[in-house]
Amino acid sequence: MSDDQSYELLGFDNVLLPVGDLGEAVDFYRRAGFVVGLRFDEAGIALLKAGCETPGILLRREEALAHRPPPWSPVRVWLEVPDARAAARRLADAGIAPLDKPFSTATGWTVEVADPWGNVFGFADYLKRPELARR
């Protein structure tokens, strides 16, 4: 194996998000439509599934995270959904207010929400460019 092959990026493993309270975070993300794939309270982690992909969103309790939002810039992760405007309505029905109304992008629409610790999730669709969508 050459040096170039040993440093080949193959894909995502997990995206780690710091949270102050694992139970509160799991409740928030369930209301946002995520499925919990694994929860290990003793280690302070919960893995949220993202579609059929093996990697996921790993919530990790940080004991020192008392700030809401934390003193650093928020993490931003966007996930593909079939229809972002429909996702915005479903999130609102679940009591999760978007950061702003859905906005247009080059490929479709996106709506963003923030968890209680300031981590931002965008739900993006490919309605303008369906040939790029996963399905």
N, CA, C and O atoms as a DFTB+ gen file, in Angstrom:
540 C
 N C O
     1  1       0.850      -1.182       0.000
     2  2       0.000       0.000       0.000
     3  2       0.890       1.237       0.000
     4  3       1.791       1.353       0.830
     5  1       0.646       2.143      -0.910
     6  2       1.414       3.382      -0.953
     7  2       0.909       4.332       0.127
     8  3      -0.150       4.122       0.718
     9  1       1.688       5.377       0.368
    10  2       1.269       6.375       1.353
    11  2      -0.060       7.008       0.986
    12  3      -0.866       7.306       1.868
    13  1      -0.308       7.222      -0.317
    14  2      -1.564       7.820      -0.753
    15  2      -2.747       6.938      -0.376
    16  3      -3.787       7.444       0.045
    17  1      -2.598       5.614      -0.525
    18  2      -3.704       4.706      -0.207
    19  2      -3.915       4.578       1.299
    20  3      -5.036       4.321       1.737
    21  1      -2.876       4.748       2.092
    22  2      -3.035       4.614       3.539
    23  2      -3.793       5.793       4.136
    24  3      -4.281       5.718       5.264
    25  1      -3.890       6.880       3.377
    26  2      -4.606       8.052       3.859
    27  2      -5.814       8.375       2.985
    28  3      -6.167       9.539       2.798
    29  1      -6.426       7.353       2.468
    30  2      -7.616       7.536       1.644
    31  2      -8.829       7.721       2.547
    32  3      -9.040       6.934       3.470
    33  1      -9.628       8.752       2.289
    34  2     -10.849       8.968       3.058
    35  2     -11.940       8.080       2.479
    36  3     -12.310       8.222       1.313
    37  1     -12.457       7.164       3.293
    38  2     -13.416       6.178       2.812
    39  2     -14.865       6.548       3.100
    40  3     -15.772       5.978       2.494
    41  1     -15.096       7.464       3.988
    42  2     -16.456       7.840       4.349
    43  2     -16.510       8.207       5.817
    44  3     -15.493       8.207       6.509
    45  1     -17.694       8.515       6.278
    46  2     -17.872       8.907       7.671
    47  2     -17.906       7.693       8.582
    48  3     -18.409       6.635       8.203
    49  1     -17.369       7.850       9.780
    50  2     -17.552       6.865      10.834
    51  2     -18.737       7.350      11.659
    52  3     -19.833       6.806      11.526
    53  1     -18.546       8.350      12.500
    54  2     -19.632       8.956      13.258
    55  2     -19.375      10.451      13.362
    56  3     -18.239      10.905      13.220
    57  1     -20.424      11.207      13.607
    58  2     -20.316      12.621      13.928
    59  2     -20.610      12.711      15.418
    60  3     -21.688      12.312      15.859
    61  1     -19.665      13.230      16.201
    62  2     -19.833      13.328      17.648
    63  2     -20.330      14.713      18.031
    64  3     -19.782      15.727      17.598
    65  1     -21.379      14.741      18.852
    66  2     -21.933      16.002      19.337
    67  2     -21.888      16.025      20.854
    68  3     -22.357      15.089      21.501
    69  1     -21.328      17.085      21.432
    70  2     -21.338      17.204      22.889
    71  2     -22.707      17.679      23.370
    72  3     -23.298      18.588      22.787
    73  1     -23.202      17.057      24.434
    74  2     -24.469      17.455      25.046
    75  2     -24.283      17.503      26.551
    76  3     -23.399      16.841      27.095
    77  1     -25.106      18.275      27.216
    78  2     -24.998      18.406      28.660
    79  2     -25.796      17.371      29.429
    80  3     -25.451      17.050      30.566
    81  1     -26.862      16.839      28.831
    82  2     -27.731      15.868      29.494
    83  2     -28.180      14.849      28.455
    84  3     -28.894      15.192      27.513
    85  1     -27.763      13.603      28.625
    86  2     -28.040      12.578      27.617
    87  2     -29.537      12.315      27.468
    88  3     -30.025      12.198      26.343
    89  1     -30.267      12.220      28.560
    90  2     -31.704      11.964      28.482
    91  2     -32.446      13.074      27.763
    92  3     -33.304      12.808      26.922
    93  1     -32.122      14.314      28.087
    94  2     -32.754      15.452      27.429
    95  2     -32.406      15.474      25.940
    96  3     -33.257      15.770      25.101
    97  1     -31.148      15.158      25.621
    98  2     -30.721      15.145      24.219
    99  2     -31.437      14.050      23.434
   100  3     -31.907      14.295      22.323
   101  1     -31.525      12.850      23.996
   102  2     -32.215      11.753      23.317
   103  2     -33.669      12.117      23.079
   104  3     -34.201      11.845      22.003
   105  1     -34.327      12.731      24.066
   106  2     -35.719      13.150      23.892
   107  2     -35.840      14.174      22.764
   108  3     -36.734      14.063      21.926
   109  1     -34.961      15.157      22.734
   110  2     -34.995      16.180      21.686
   111  2     -34.839      15.541      20.310
   112  3     -35.619      15.825      19.401
   113  1     -33.846      14.689      20.156
   114  2     -33.578      14.108      18.837
   115  2     -34.642      13.095      18.421
   116  3     -34.903      12.945      17.227
   117  1     -35.251      12.409      19.357
   118  2     -36.392      11.547      18.996
   119  2     -37.538      12.391      18.450
   120  3     -38.147      12.038      17.440
   121  1     -37.836      13.513      19.121
   122  2     -38.896      14.404      18.634
   123  2     -38.552      14.959      17.258
   124  3     -39.444      15.257      16.463
   125  1     -37.245      15.100      16.974
   126  2     -36.807      15.610      15.671
   127  2     -36.824      14.525      14.598
   128  3     -36.508      14.800      13.441
   129  1     -37.190      13.295      14.967
   130  2     -37.326      12.227      13.976
   131  2     -36.192      11.233      13.917
   132  3     -36.210      10.341      13.070
   133  1     -35.209      11.354      14.784
   134  2     -34.094      10.406      14.791
   135  2     -34.479       9.126      15.517
   136  3     -35.311       9.139      16.425
   137  1     -33.865       8.022      15.106
   138  2     -34.045       6.726      15.755
   139  2     -32.788       6.444      16.565
   140  3     -31.676       6.579      16.055
   141  1     -32.957       6.054      17.824
   142  2     -31.819       5.714      18.669
   143  2     -31.397       4.286      18.336
   144  3     -32.177       3.347      18.496
   145  1     -30.162       4.128      17.874
   146  2     -29.638       2.811      17.531
   147  2     -28.980       2.131      18.714
   148  3     -28.940       0.903      18.791
   149  1     -28.459       2.935      19.643
   150  2     -27.745       2.410      20.805
   151  2     -27.744       3.485      21.873
   152  3     -27.553       4.666      21.586
   153  1     -27.956       3.069      23.087
   154  2     -27.847       4.003      24.208
   155  2     -27.088       3.307      25.316
   156  3     -27.452       2.206      25.731
   157  1     -26.025       3.950      25.799
   158  2     -25.175       3.382      26.843
   159  2     -24.958       4.480      27.882
   160  3     -23.965       5.207      27.845
   161  1     -25.906       4.582      28.805
   162  2     -25.896       5.668      29.790
   163  2     -24.637       5.686      30.649
   164  3     -24.137       6.760      30.983
   165  1     -24.116       4.511      31.013
   166  2     -22.931       4.457      31.863
   167  2     -21.738       5.148      31.202
   168  3     -20.893       5.717      31.891
   169  1     -21.668       5.101      29.881
   170  2     -20.583       5.750      29.147
   171  2     -20.982       7.148      28.686
   172  3     -20.154       7.887      28.153
   173  1     -22.255       7.515      28.890
   174  2     -22.721       8.833      28.500
   175  2     -22.848       9.029      27.003
   176  3     -22.610      10.124      26.492
   177  1     -23.231       7.951      26.282
   178  2     -23.348       8.066      24.827
   179  2     -24.666       7.474      24.325
   180  3     -25.248       6.580      24.940
   181  1     -25.105       7.997      23.204
   182  2     -26.251       7.442      22.480
   183  2     -25.954       7.636      21.001
   184  3     -25.482       8.696      20.588
   185  1     -26.229       6.617      20.214
   186  2     -25.999       6.679      18.774
   187  2     -27.335       6.827      18.065
   188  3     -28.241       6.013      18.239
   189  1     -27.441       7.869      17.273
   190  2     -28.647       8.121      16.485
   191  2     -28.398       7.647      15.059
   192  3     -27.334       7.899      14.494
   193  1     -29.363       6.974      14.488
   194  2     -29.238       6.503      13.112
   195  2     -29.513       7.638      12.146
   196  3     -30.304       8.540      12.423
   197  1     -28.841       7.573      11.005
   198  2     -29.060       8.535       9.928
   199  2     -29.342       7.740       8.664
   200  3     -28.421       7.403       7.919
   201  1     -30.609       7.439       8.421
   202  2     -30.975       6.624       7.264
   203  2     -30.495       5.199       7.430
   204  3     -30.491       4.664       8.538
   205  1     -30.092       4.586       6.334
   206  2     -29.633       3.190       6.363
   207  2     -28.124       3.088       6.547
   208  3     -27.575       1.986       6.546
   209  1     -27.455       4.213       6.702
   210  2     -26.005       4.196       6.803
   211  2     -25.570       3.689       8.173
   212  3     -26.242       3.925       9.177
   213  1     -24.444       2.995       8.201
   214  2     -23.914       2.478       9.447
   215  2     -23.423       3.594      10.359
   216  3     -23.689       3.540      11.559
   217  1     -22.714       4.610       9.846
   218  2     -22.324       5.705      10.732
   219  2     -23.558       6.425      11.243
   220  3     -24.644       6.307      10.676
   221  1     -23.380       7.156      12.299
   222  2     -24.507       7.888      12.842
   223  2     -24.064       9.135      13.563
   224  3     -22.922       9.576      13.439
   225  1     -24.980       9.692      14.314
   226  2     -24.731      10.863      15.134
   227  2     -24.530      10.348      16.551
   228  3     -25.445       9.779      17.146
   229  1     -23.348      10.544      17.083
   230  2     -23.032      10.050      18.419
   231  2     -23.152      11.196      19.411
   232  3     -22.342      12.122      19.408
   233  1     -24.174      11.123      20.262
   234  2     -24.333      12.109      21.331
   235  2     -23.427      11.695      22.476
   236  3     -23.450      10.542      22.907
   237  1     -22.636      12.625      22.966
   238  2     -21.717      12.305      24.063
   239  2     -21.880      13.330      25.175
   240  3     -21.674      14.527      24.977
   241  1     -22.259      12.828      26.361
   242  2     -22.437      13.715      27.512
   243  2     -21.081      14.265      27.945
   244  3     -20.120      13.523      28.147
   245  1     -21.038      15.573      28.080
   246  2     -19.835      16.261      28.551
   247  2     -20.171      16.871      29.904
   248  3     -20.998      17.779      29.993
   249  1     -19.533      16.376      30.950
   250  2     -19.823      16.836      32.313
   251  2     -19.665      18.351      32.463
   252  3     -20.426      18.989      33.191
   253  1     -18.683      18.917      31.778
   254  2     -18.401      20.344      31.929
   255  2     -19.301      21.222      31.073
   256  3     -19.157      22.445      31.079
   257  1     -20.219      20.619      30.344
   258  2     -21.050      21.384      29.408
   259  2     -22.288      21.920      30.118
   260  3     -23.381      21.368      29.988
   261  1     -22.105      22.980      30.855
   262  2     -23.230      23.600      31.547
   263  2     -23.758      24.791      30.755
   264  3     -24.859      25.272      31.021
   265  1     -22.990      25.263      29.795
   266  2     -23.400      26.418      29.003
   267  2     -24.431      26.016      27.960
   268  3     -24.330      24.953      27.347
   269  1     -25.419      26.874      27.766
   270  2     -26.435      26.680      26.731
   271  2     -26.614      27.988      26.000
   272  3     -27.220      28.895      26.572
   273  1     -26.158      28.152      24.840
   274  2     -25.294      27.264      24.076
   275  2     -23.866      27.295      24.597
   276  3     -23.502      28.173      25.379
   277  1     -23.056      26.331      24.161
   278  2     -21.676      26.282      24.634
   279  2     -20.884      27.504      24.155
   280  3     -21.317      28.215      23.248
   281  1     -19.732      27.737      24.765
   282  2     -18.948      28.936      24.432
   283  2     -18.221      28.858      23.087
   284  3     -17.505      29.793      22.728
   285  1     -18.387      27.771      22.342
   286  2     -17.746      27.650      21.029
   287  2     -18.787      27.727      19.924
   288  3     -19.990      27.648      20.174
   289  1     -18.308      27.880      18.711
   290  2     -19.218      27.926      17.565
   291  2     -19.958      26.604      17.451
   292  3     -19.380      25.550      17.716
   293  1     -21.228      26.642      17.060
   294  2     -22.006      25.406      16.999
   295  2     -21.551      24.492      15.865
   296  3     -21.035      24.937      14.839
   297  1     -21.763      23.201      16.093
   298  2     -21.555      22.203      15.059
   299  2     -22.737      22.314      14.105
   300  3     -23.866      22.516      14.552
   301  1     -22.503      22.185      12.801
   302  2     -23.585      22.201      11.804
   303  2     -23.488      20.922      11.001
   304  3     -22.453      20.625      10.404
   305  1     -24.575      20.167      10.990
   306  2     -24.658      18.932      10.211
   307  2     -25.957      18.995       9.418
   308  3     -27.017      19.272       9.981
   309  1     -25.883      18.742       8.123
   310  2     -27.086      18.693       7.292
   311  2     -27.329      17.260       6.863
   312  3     -26.404      16.540       6.488
   313  1     -28.585      16.860       6.924
   314  2     -29.001      15.522       6.514
   315  2     -30.037      15.641       5.408
   316  3     -30.822      16.589       5.375
   317  1     -30.032      14.672       4.505
   318  2     -30.993      14.676       3.412
   319  2     -32.338      14.132       3.872
   320  3     -32.411      13.121       4.571
   321  1     -33.389      14.815       3.470
   322  2     -34.767      14.374       3.706
   323  2     -35.523      14.476       2.377
   324  3     -35.082      15.191       1.477
   325  1     -36.647      13.777       2.239
   326  2     -37.395      13.867       0.979
   327  2     -37.950      15.262       0.704
   328  3     -37.990      15.694      -0.447
   329  1     -38.383      15.978       1.762
   330  2     -39.009      17.286       1.582
   331  2     -38.741      18.131       2.835
   332  3     -39.319      17.876       3.891
   333  1     -37.874      19.126       2.716
   334  2     -37.479      19.943       3.867
   335  2     -38.630      20.775       4.416
   336  3     -38.720      20.979       5.627
   337  1     -39.512      21.259       3.541
   338  2     -40.641      22.054       4.030
   339  2     -41.623      21.192       4.824
   340  3     -42.201      21.652       5.808
   341  1     -41.808      19.945       4.398
   342  2     -42.639      19.015       5.178
   343  2     -41.944      18.695       6.504
   344  3     -42.605      18.581       7.536
   345  1     -40.619      18.550       6.480
   346  2     -39.866      18.305       7.717
   347  2     -40.033      19.475       8.675
   348  3     -40.168      19.267       9.881
   349  1     -40.027      20.692       8.163
   350  2     -40.209      21.871       9.015
   351  2     -41.563      21.835       9.713
   352  3     -41.667      22.169      10.893
   353  1     -42.597      21.431       8.987
   354  2     -43.937      21.338       9.601
   355  2     -43.959      20.249      10.679
   356  3     -44.529      20.449      11.751
   357  1     -43.342      19.098      10.395
   358  2     -43.324      18.009      11.364
   359  2     -42.530      18.404      12.611
   360  3     -42.938      18.093      13.730
   361  1     -41.401      19.087      12.424
   362  2     -40.608      19.555      13.561
   363  2     -41.418      20.529      14.412
   364  3     -41.407      20.436      15.639
   365  1     -42.118      21.457      13.771
   366  2     -42.951      22.416      14.510
   367  2     -44.038      21.689      15.285
   368  3     -44.330      22.048      16.426
   369  1     -44.646      20.664      14.675
   370  2     -45.668      19.869      15.366
   371  2     -45.096      19.154      16.582
   372  3     -45.817      18.888      17.544
   373  1     -43.789      18.838      16.544
   374  2     -43.117      18.162      17.661
   375  2     -42.583      19.158      18.684
   376  3     -41.921      18.766      19.645
   377  1     -42.868      20.449      18.481
   378  2     -42.429      21.465      19.431
   379  2     -41.001      21.926      19.233
   380  3     -40.405      22.501      20.144
   381  1     -40.438      21.683      18.051
   382  2     -39.067      22.096      17.761
   383  2     -39.126      23.241      16.754
   384  3     -39.482      23.048      15.592
   385  1     -38.774      24.425      17.219
   386  2     -38.849      25.612      16.373
   387  2     -37.630      25.682      15.460
   388  3     -36.504      25.492      15.920
   389  1     -37.838      25.952      14.178
   390  2     -36.696      26.129      13.275
   391  2     -35.954      27.426      13.604
   392  3     -36.525      28.333      14.209
   393  1     -34.696      27.510      13.208
   394  2     -33.932      28.738      13.409
   395  2     -34.465      29.850      12.513
   396  3     -34.386      31.029      12.858
   397  1     -35.000      29.470      11.379
   398  2     -35.586      30.407      10.425
   399  2     -36.541      29.603       9.560
   400  3     -36.602      28.380       9.685
   401  1     -37.278      30.256       8.699
   402  2     -38.155      29.514       7.795
   403  2     -37.288      28.751       6.786
   404  3     -36.134      29.122       6.572
   405  1     -37.823      27.692       6.163
   406  2     -37.043      26.963       5.156
   407  2     -36.515      27.916       4.092
   408  3     -37.212      28.838       3.668
   409  1     -35.280      27.685       3.667
   410  2     -34.669      28.544       2.662
   411  2     -34.236      27.730       1.457
   412  3     -33.937      26.540       1.554
   413  1     -34.211      28.399       0.331
   414  2     -33.878      27.777      -0.941
   415  2     -32.369      27.618      -1.074
   416  3     -31.601      28.496      -0.680
   417  1     -31.955      26.481      -1.637
   418  2     -30.549      26.225      -1.956
   419  2     -30.462      25.844      -3.433
   420  3     -31.478      25.800      -4.126
   421  1     -29.272      25.576      -3.903
   422  2     -29.090      25.204      -5.313
   423  2     -29.768      23.875      -5.643
   424  3     -30.152      23.643      -6.789
   425  1     -29.917      23.001      -4.644
   426  2     -30.486      21.678      -4.909
   427  2     -31.931      21.528      -4.447
   428  3     -32.621      20.601      -4.871
   429  1     -32.393      22.419      -3.591
   430  2     -33.756      22.285      -3.075
   431  2     -34.015      23.252      -1.946
   432  3     -33.788      24.455      -2.077
   433  1     -34.496      22.714      -0.821
   434  2     -34.845      23.503       0.353
   435  2     -34.153      22.933       1.574
   436  3     -33.846      21.742       1.627
   437  1     -33.906      23.802       2.569
   438  2     -33.289      23.385       3.824
   439  2     -33.963      24.117       4.971
   440  3     -34.329      25.286       4.848
   441  1     -34.124      23.415       6.091
   442  2     -34.576      24.039       7.333
   443  2     -33.581      23.615       8.414
   444  3     -33.133      22.469       8.438
   445  1     -33.241      24.544       9.303
   446  2     -32.284      24.245      10.371
   447  2     -32.953      24.376      11.732
   448  3     -33.827      25.218      11.941
   449  1     -32.514      23.514      12.658
   450  2     -32.932      23.569      14.061
   451  2     -31.681      23.444      14.924
   452  3     -30.643      22.961      14.470
   453  1     -31.794      23.883      16.168
   454  2     -30.674      23.766      17.107
   455  2     -31.138      22.992      18.328
   456  3     -32.259      23.173      18.803
   457  1     -30.261      22.125      18.834
   458  2     -30.580      21.419      20.076
   459  2     -30.314      22.354      21.256
   460  3     -29.820      23.462      21.048
   461  1     -30.625      21.944      22.484
   462  2     -30.442      22.835      23.636
   463  2     -29.001      23.269      23.880
   464  3     -28.774      24.205      24.647
   465  1     -28.016      22.616      23.250
   466  2     -26.612      22.961      23.431
   467  2     -26.046      23.718      22.244
   468  3     -24.843      23.973      22.185
   469  1     -26.900      24.079      21.300
   470  2     -26.475      24.886      20.172
   471  2     -26.023      24.125      18.942
   472  3     -25.680      24.747      17.937
   473  1     -26.009      22.785      18.985
   474  2     -25.671      22.005      17.799
   475  2     -26.776      22.192      16.770
   476  3     -27.953      22.061      17.106
   477  1     -26.422      22.496      15.523
   478  2     -27.396      22.826      14.487
   479  2     -27.506      21.677      13.485
   480  3     -26.507      21.163      12.983
   481  1     -28.756      21.294      13.213
   482  2     -29.039      20.292      12.183
   483  2     -29.845      20.934      11.086
   484  3     -30.837      21.620      11.333
   485  1     -29.398      20.698       9.858
   486  2     -30.152      21.122       8.689
   487  2     -30.795      19.902       8.061
   488  3     -30.173      18.845       7.957
   489  1     -32.025      20.051       7.649
   490  2     -32.748      18.990       6.941
   491  2     -32.928      19.515       5.520
   492  3     -33.691      20.452       5.281
   493  1     -32.210      18.892       4.578
   494  2     -32.130      19.398       3.209
   495  2     -32.735      18.403       2.229
   496  3     -32.573      17.190       2.366
   497  1     -33.442      18.951       1.227
   498  2     -33.975      18.075       0.183
   499  2     -33.303      18.392      -1.158
   500  3     -32.549      19.357      -1.284
   501  1     -33.594      17.571      -2.126
   502  2     -33.034      17.719      -3.476
   503  2     -34.166      17.862      -4.493
   504  3     -34.087      17.323      -5.597
   505  1     -35.203      18.581      -4.122
   506  2     -36.365      18.712      -4.998
   507  2     -36.035      19.444      -6.302
   508  3     -36.682      19.198      -7.319
   509  1     -35.046      20.334      -6.292
   510  2     -34.648      21.027      -7.514
   511  2     -33.681      20.205      -8.364
   512  3     -33.552      20.437      -9.566
   513  1     -33.009      19.253      -7.740
   514  2     -32.035      18.411      -8.441
   515  2     -32.249      16.947      -8.042
   516  3     -31.367      16.343      -7.431
   517  1     -33.401      16.373      -8.376
   518  2     -33.720      15.014      -7.924
   519  2     -32.717      13.955      -8.394
   520  3     -32.595      12.903      -7.766
   521  1     -32.009      14.218      -9.472
   522  2     -31.025      13.247      -9.942
   523  2     -29.862      13.081      -8.966
   524  3     -29.119      12.103      -9.055
   525  1     -29.697      14.014      -8.046
   526  2     -28.636      13.937      -7.032
   527  2     -29.123      13.308      -5.728
   528  3     -28.312      12.984      -4.861
   529  1     -30.405      13.135      -5.582
   530  2     -30.982      12.607      -4.330
   531  2     -30.663      11.128      -4.150
   532  3     -30.419      10.409      -5.119
   533  1     -30.671      10.693      -2.913
   534  2     -30.437       9.286      -2.598
   535  2     -31.558       8.393      -3.138
   536  3     -31.316       7.247      -3.515
   537  1     -32.766       8.916      -3.174
   538  2     -33.902       8.154      -3.728
   539  2     -34.908       9.062      -4.335
   540  3     -35.927       8.600      -4.849
